[in-house]
Amino acid sequence: MGLLSRFQRNNATDPASDSNTHATVTDSHTRKGPLVMNMSQRPTFRQWIRVTWLDLVTMVIMGVIGLGVYEAHPAASRSFPIYFQNGEIVYPQFAYPMRNEIVPIWLATFLAIMVPIAVFLICQIRVRSFWDLNNAIIGLVYALITAAVFQVFLKWLIGGLRPHFLAVCKPSVPAVTAQETGNGLRQIMYDRRVCTGDQKQIDDSLESFPSGHSTAAFAGFVFLSLYLNAKLKVWSNYHPAMWKLIAIYAPILGATLIAGALTIDEYHNWYDCLAGAMIGTMMAFSAYRMVYASIWDWRTNHIPLNRAVPFNGTGIELEHPVFTRQAGWGGAGGRSGGEKQVAGHGLQGGPIANEDYGQGQTSGVIRKPLGGTENHARADLDNMV
């Protein structure tokens, strides 16, 4: 009887362990459905491909589409005036000389990719999470590719005149005539047919809006700023050091300098740069929220999301992947934020245990998740963004 009872106990199913299916890798031969990865362990390359292949294919497709649109001739046929009847240039803001770019597009893209990735890798000195690094890089690529494709479609279909357009166009129109030879009212409007310059340069000078440099810079560096805020807990539940504030705004400064340089070398108008910055920022916010549990909620914005399991805010998996060690964050034993923070992924629903997130919580009592429905997020996390 003793041996039989012991055998039954050892082979009994633990309901609690069944509810935490996010901590095991689903056997594809015995269960159909998405592969559920253990977020606290590094997967094999085959497992990583299985959960990431669709994103990789999508990235390649979107990259090919974006490159094809980028290489296409401008779709819009713009009309523009050149001279008044007295020979004065109508729009001198489009008559700047063509200069070399201060920051070429390849360099802006390189910086927007490599600087954030370098920071992600440095943060792993303390974070030490494969899935945090994976989500950070994947999210960065989400932001950069979607922003790039978004802006090349706008360039192609809408476009605009660059500040050096007339210098590149080299219009063959007499400066002073008794009778205008264009079209529109009083025949003062012309199109690219009057241009005698290099056709490739003319194509490029008709696609000023929005700025691709600004789009790439803000997509990459705003994403990096959000990541640093989450890992350093700058806007959090304690008073951080000033260097952390500088750290999260340094990427914004870098993106702004790249965009501003375009108005110095006369490659873009200020509104082109503003539009690019807005597109890049929007994509950075969208991409970050796709791969992390929140953006502004300091309790959870550092937690990378699982692809197959909804985030319910309970459990202890990946509760502490942060860089800072202040105020109890990133402490041993999975404790974070004064031992009162929301934990990582878990299938057990329920409210956040111990809703008191004020300062000075040093009781040392580790909260326990409350039970609840399995596949639904907590109603009291409506403040997450």
Order of alpha helices (4+ residues) and beta strands (2+ residues): alpha-alpha-alpha-beta-alpha-alpha-alpha-beta-alpha-alpha-alpha-alpha
